[in-house]
Amino acid sequence: MYDLIIIGAGPAGITASIYAARKRMNFLVITGNIGGQTLWTTNIENYTGYQFITGAELVQKFIEQLEQSRVQLKQGEKVISIKKEGETLKVTTDKAAYEARAVVIASGKVPRKLGVPGEEEYRNKGVAYCAACDAPLFSGMEVAVAGGGNSALDATLQLMNIASHISLIDASPRFKADPVMIEKIEASGKVTVYHAASIERIHGDTFMQGLTVRQSGKAFELPVKGLFVEIGYVPASDFKSDVALNEYGEILVNCNSETSVPGVFAAGDVTDVSAKQIIVACGEGAKATIAAFSYLERHKQEAL
Amino acid sequence: MSIKVYSTATCPFCTMAKNYFKKNNITFEDIDVGNDAVQAQEMIRKSGQMGVPVIDIDGAIIIGFDQQAIEKALKAAPAEKK
């Protein structure tokens, strides 16, 4: 049984881990990846101490600091449930089950999915969530981008010199993006924009071969080999637990990082904290471990 | 032991995978599939999918930067550290 299990290793989870290591707690970190959303952040100019740093570089710095301590890390595991049985918290993942006396949830946010048939089936077989990673594989092909915000337009601009043609499918009647990006896309002659349109189905054989799109009540086919989904992020709180969430799926925390379940704390972008910023997530991660540590100390004394 | 990392220049997990091999002094071949359509097809054929990175350790195909799977494949392959 661990003192503490930390779920997630983005800025909040890594900082929580650094604090847990300094407090000499017996703890485990369970995470899908190290870095979280920061990995995809190109330029950071508001993290104190660095006038400019890229997300990947900052994550590297975080990892180096984390590696100063011996940290037990389970990478590539997804948490399925957090259950409280007596004073024990049982954390079950897709690979194993663990027990601890306290938990810090710092699972962050993940790309929002379309939730349409074919999305899971063709994931990485045409459907992509990272234009920076996967765009070069669609060289000379016709592709589509879902979304109408800055990240969708940014993905479209990244694909501009790679794909032969891009269909930009926006659920809203107009873009919610910076005018400079909209102008570039309109001037390119390579992008067809569908506003107030929705993707109904993704289909293909071994790989994706096309989309069914609906606009103004009419359905039509787009023979695209790739779809980049850029429709924002959702809190990674889709595990089973008794922790209370708000309407957006964010974990409700008080100013001491406590959730509705005693012994379960939360930090960073997965919570209802007002600012979703790297530096805020770091601070929240520190707070959560400090709160978990005091909680365990209090319980130790009560047990005596 | 032959290790190939199929990657693109801008993908963070590719960088992490390459950093992992560099840090452990393990020689690998870096294949930028963004600049090589033939190798891109080879990667898709080997892995059955289009996401990067794909890591080939003596024929064991690992999709994504999965450190546990990499360590398992390295153990299975004869040690030949540079």
HADDOCK unambig.tbl for C-alpha pairs under 7 A between the chains (distance, minus, plus):
assign (segid A and resid 39 and name CA) (segid B and resid 12 and name CA) 6.08 0.50 0.50
assign (segid A and resid 56 and name CA) (segid B and resid 12 and name CA) 6.54 0.50 0.50
assign (segid A and resid 76 and name CA) (segid B and resid 66 and name CA) 6.47 0.50 0.50
assign (segid A and resid 124 and name CA) (segid B and resid 49 and name CA) 5.57 0.50 0.50
assign (segid A and resid 124 and name CA) (segid B and resid 50 and name CA) 5.14 0.50 0.50
assign (segid A and resid 124 and name CA) (segid B and resid 51 and name CA) 5.07 0.50 0.50
assign (segid A and resid 125 and name CA) (segid B and resid 49 and name CA) 5.00 0.50 0.50
assign (segid A and resid 125 and name CA) (segid B and resid 50 and name CA) 5.48 0.50 0.50
assign (segid A and resid 126 and name CA) (segid B and resid 50 and name CA) 6.96 0.50 0.50
assign (segid A and resid 132 and name CA) (segid B and resid 10 and name CA) 5.49 0.50 0.50
assign (segid A and resid 132 and name CA) (segid B and resid 11 and name CA) 5.80 0.50 0.50
assign (segid A and resid 133 and name CA) (segid B and resid 8 and name CA) 6.29 0.50 0.50
assign (segid A and resid 133 and name CA) (segid B and resid 10 and name CA) 5.75 0.50 0.50
assign (segid A and resid 133 and name CA) (segid B and resid 11 and name CA) 4.05 0.50 0.50
assign (segid A and resid 133 and name CA) (segid B and resid 52 and name CA) 6.64 0.50 0.50
assign (segid A and resid 134 and name CA) (segid B and resid 51 and name CA) 6.05 0.50 0.50
assign (segid A and resid 134 and name CA) (segid B and resid 52 and name CA) 6.48 0.50 0.50
assign (segid A and resid 136 and name CA) (segid B and resid 34 and name CA) 4.53 0.50 0.50
assign (segid A and resid 137 and name CA) (segid B and resid 33 and name CA) 6.93 0.50 0.50
assign (segid A and resid 137 and name CA) (segid B and resid 34 and name CA) 6.08 0.50 0.50
assign (segid A and resid 137 and name CA) (segid B and resid 40 and name CA) 6.77 0.50 0.50
